[in-house]
Amino acid sequence: MSQPGVLIELVTEELPPKALSRLGDVFARTIVDGLRRLDLASEHSTMRMYATPRRLAVHVTSVAAQSATKEVTEKIMPVKVAFDEAGAPSAALVKKLEAKGIPLDAVARFERRMDGKAEALFYTRAEAGARLTDVLAGLVNEAVRALPIPKLMRWGASEVQFVRPVHRLVMLHGAEVVPGTVLGLEAGRVTQGHRFMSRGEIELASAEAYEPALLAEGKVVPDFAARREQIEAALLAEAARQSASLGEYADLLDEVTALVEHPSVYVGEFEAEYLAVPQECLILTMRANQKYFPLFDGEGRLLNRFLIVSNMRVNDPSHIITGNQRVVRPRLADARFFYEQDRKQSLESRLPRLEAVVYHNRLGSQLDRVTRLERLAGAIAARLKTDQLAAARAARLAKADLVTEMVGEFPELQGVMGRYYARHDGEPDAVAEAVAAHYLPRFAGDALPVGNVACAVALADKLDALVGFFGIGQLPSGDKDPFGLRRAALGVLRILIESPLPLDLRELVALTAEGFTPGLLDAEGFEARLLDFMFERLRNLLRDAGHAVDGIDAVLALRPTRVDVIPARLAAVQAFRALPEADALAAANKRIINILKKAEGDLPEPDVALLQEEAEKTLFHKVIDVAPLVRSHVDNENYTEALVVLAGLREAVDHFFDGVMVMADEPLTRQNRLALLSMLAGLMNRVADISRLSAQ
C-alpha cells in the first residue's frame, strides 16, 4: 500500500513578484531534501511546487509516517585502552559507556576489528527512525531560513520575521494534520483562496485535495508553471485574434505570472496619436510600469492596442478594460511630453551639463569621459580605415542623452533616445546609429554594433572603463563587479572576434591609457593585469563556444593579442590534431621545451659547420627549407597550411632524437644542438604551443 503525501503551505501577503519562482523552488526543494535525508521520502517520491502571489507550497508524494529502524555502528575506543591487564573493562571504558548510556553488560556484544594499525571496539545499536510529526515543522523552518530573502520584515507585535506577513500554515500528511509551529503559526488544514473570487476559507480534506480544492473553490491556479503556460496560451491566442504579435515577452510573462492567481486576458487600446512617440518609450512604459503586453504588426511596428493580464475573470470585463486604459494614458502622455521637450534642445547643447554628472570621483565627470572617448574612437577608426570624424562625433554625443528628460525617467533607454535625438538634430545616420550601438553588447548573447564606426565607439566606451578602473586599482573581486568590467571585457573580445576587427589588444590598451591625465593611472602594472583579466575572460568565452580545452591552452599560451585571428588558429589546431603526425610532433615539441630549459643564456643561430651527425644535418636543412613557407602562411593567416607544412618535419625530428645526443659533452656541439632545437621550437610554435596537445 502506498504512503500518503505531505502538503506544506504558507499563506502570506503579496510576495515579491520577481523573486516568487525562485522562492517557491528553494522552499519546495529544501523540504524535499530534508524528507529524503531522514528517509521519510524515497527517491521515487515526486514533488509539486506551488507559488502564487500569496502562497508558497509543496506537495510530496509517498511520505512515511516514520522512517525504518536502522543499525548504527560507532567506534568506542582502542582495545588496549578499553581493558586492563586482567581483561576487565577499564575505568575509561566504564566512563565512556555511562556517557553514552550503554549498559556495561553490552560489552560482550561489542565487535573487535582493526581500525588502522590498532584493534578497536565497535558497538552496533538499533536506532529508531525519524517520526514525521517530530521533524516536519523543523524541516519547514529550515526551508524558511534557506529562502534567498535580502530583507526581512516584522508585523504586529510579533518578533517573527519573513519577507511578508504570514497568516496561515497548512501541514498535512494524507488526511491528518501534522502538528507544529512555523513563524509563530500553528499548523492546520484551512487555506485561503482568491482574495475576491474565493468561496471563503477552504478546509482541505487531505494533502492530495489541495490543488483541486484551490482550483474549484478558491479560484486559484496554484502551480506556477501551469499558470504561466495558461497565461502564455491565452496571450498568444488573443494576439492571433488581433492579427498581431507579442514581440519579446518572456521576462514580463514570468513577472505577470507572479502577480495573478486566476488569470484572464483582455484587450485594451490607446489613442493612435501616441504612436508618434518612439515606440521604445511606449513599450517600456507599458511593460515596466503597467505590466501590459504591447502588440505589434507583421513589420514589428507597435500597434495602439495591448493585452492586460487581469487577476479577475468576469462576465463583463468592460470596467477592467476601461480602468486600465484610463491608467495608461497619463503614462503615455508623460512619454510624449518628455519626447517633445527633449527635442527642443540639441544633443550638442546638452554637453556642458555632463560636467555636473560624476562618472567616478577619480576618473572625473561624464564630460571628461566624453573628451577621452572622442579622441579614442577617432584613433580606433583610423586604424580601421573608416570615417574618423563620424566616430569622433558619435563618441562626443554618445552620453548627451543622459541629461534628457526621457532617459531621466527611463534609464533603460540611454543610447536608444540618443539615436532619435541625433537624427532629429540632423546628424548623419552613421553617427546616430553609433550613438545607440555604443552600449552593445549589453549582456551575454546580445547583438553587436554593426559597422566600423559603431564598433570604434563601442570599443572606446568599454576600453575607457577597463583601463580607467584597472588604472586606479578598482578591480573586480570574487562575485563583486560594481563597474561591470567583466561585461565590458567580454564586449571588447566579442566585437574584436565576431566582427572581426584586425586590432591588437595590447596596442588598444596602451592607446586608451594615453588619453588619461598623466599620473592619474597610478596602479602599478595595471596594463599587464588588465591583459591577464582579458585573457581569462577570453578563455571562458572560447570554452563556452565549444572549443577543446587543450586547443585553447595551446593557442593562448602564445598570448596572441590579435584576438580576431584566434578562431582561425583554433581551427588550424583542430585540423592538425587529425593528422597522423600530430601526436608524435606534439610529444617531440614537449621534449624540446624541456631540453631547452637546461640551456644557459640566449642561444645563437645554429652553425652549419658544427653539425656532425647526419640526422642533425637533415633536420637543419629541413627547417631552413620550410621556414619561409611557414612564416608566409602565418603572416597571411593561413594557419592550417602552416601546421600541415610543419607536420612534414616529423620524420626528420624522429631521426634526430633517435640518433643524436643533444646534451653532448663537448660544449660547442651541445650549444649548437640546443640552438637547432630552439630554431625548430620557434618555428613549430608560431601558430600554437603544440606541446600542450601532447598526452605524454
HELIX and SHEET records of a PDB file:
HELIX    1   1 PRO A   17  ALA A   19  5                                   3    
HELIX    2   2 LEU A   20  ARG A   37  1                                  18    
HELIX    3   3 VAL A   79  ALA A   82  1                                   4    
HELIX    4   4 ALA A   91  LYS A  100  1                                  10    
HELIX    5   5 LEU A  104  ARG A  109  5                                   6    
HELIX    6   6 LEU A  132  ALA A  146  1                                  15    
HELIX    7   7 ALA A  207  ALA A  209  5                                   3    
HELIX    8   8 TYR A  210  ALA A  213  1                                   4    
HELIX    9   9 LEU A  214  GLY A  218  3                                   5    
HELIX   10  10 PHE A  224  ARG A  241  1                                  18    
HELIX   11  11 ALA A  250  THR A  257  1                                   8    
HELIX   12  12 ALA A  272  ALA A  276  5                                   5    
HELIX   13  13 GLN A  279  LEU A  284  1                                   6    
HELIX   14  14 THR A  285  GLN A  290  3                                   6    
HELIX   15  15 SER A  318  ASP A  342  1                                  25    
HELIX   16  16 LEU A  347  ARG A  350  1                                   4    
HELIX   17  17 LEU A  351  ALA A  356  5                                   6    
HELIX   18  18 GLN A  366  ARG A  383  1                                  18    
HELIX   19  19 GLN A  388  LEU A  397  1                                  10    
HELIX   20  20 ALA A  400  VAL A  403  5                                   4    
HELIX   21  21 GLU A  405  GLU A  409  1                                   5    
HELIX   22  22 PRO A  411  LEU A  413  5                                   3    
HELIX   23  23 VAL A  416  HIS A  424  1                                   9    
HELIX   24  24 ASP A  429  ALA A  437  1                                   9    
HELIX   25  25 ASN A  452  GLY A  471  1                                  20    
HELIX   26  26 LEU A  485  GLU A  498  1                                  14    
HELIX   27  27 LEU A  505  ALA A  513  1                                   9    
HELIX   28  28 PHE A  526  ASP A  544  1                                  19    
HELIX   29  29 VAL A  549  LEU A  556  1                                   8    
HELIX   30  30 VAL A  563  VAL A  565  5                                   3    
HELIX   31  31 ILE A  566  ARG A  577  1                                  12    
HELIX   32  32 ALA A  582  LEU A  596  1                                  15    
HELIX   33  33 VAL A  608  LEU A  610  5                                   3    
HELIX   34  34 GLU A  614  ASP A  635  1                                  22    
HELIX   35  35 TYR A  639  ALA A  647  1                                   9    
HELIX   36  36 ARG A  650  GLY A  659  1                                  10    
HELIX   37  37 PRO A  667  MET A  684  1                                  18    
HELIX   38  38 ILE A  690  LEU A  693  5                                   4    
SHEET    1   A 5 MET A  47  THR A  52  0                                        
SHEET    2   A 5 ARG A  55  VAL A  60 -1                                        
SHEET    3   A 5 VAL A   6  THR A  12 -1                                        
SHEET    4   A 5 VAL A 166  HIS A 173 -1                                        
SHEET    5   A 5 GLU A 176  VAL A 177 -1                                        
SHEET    1   B 3 LYS A  70  PRO A  78  0                                        
SHEET    2   B 3 ALA A 118  GLU A 127 -1                                        
SHEET    3   B 3 GLU A 111  ASP A 115 -1                                        
SHEET    1   C 2 THR A 181  VAL A 182  0                                        
SHEET    2   C 2 LEU A 185  GLU A 186 -1                                        
SHEET    1   D 2 VAL A 190  GLN A 192  0                                        
SHEET    2   D 2 GLU A 201  GLU A 203 -1                                        
SHEET    1   E 3 SER A 264  GLU A 269  0                                        
SHEET    2   E 3 LEU A 302  SER A 310 -1                                        
SHEET    3   E 3 PHE A 293  PHE A 296 -1                                        
SHEET    1   F 2 VAL A 358  HIS A 360  0                                        
SHEET    2   F 2 GLY A 364  SER A 365 -1                                        
END                                                                             
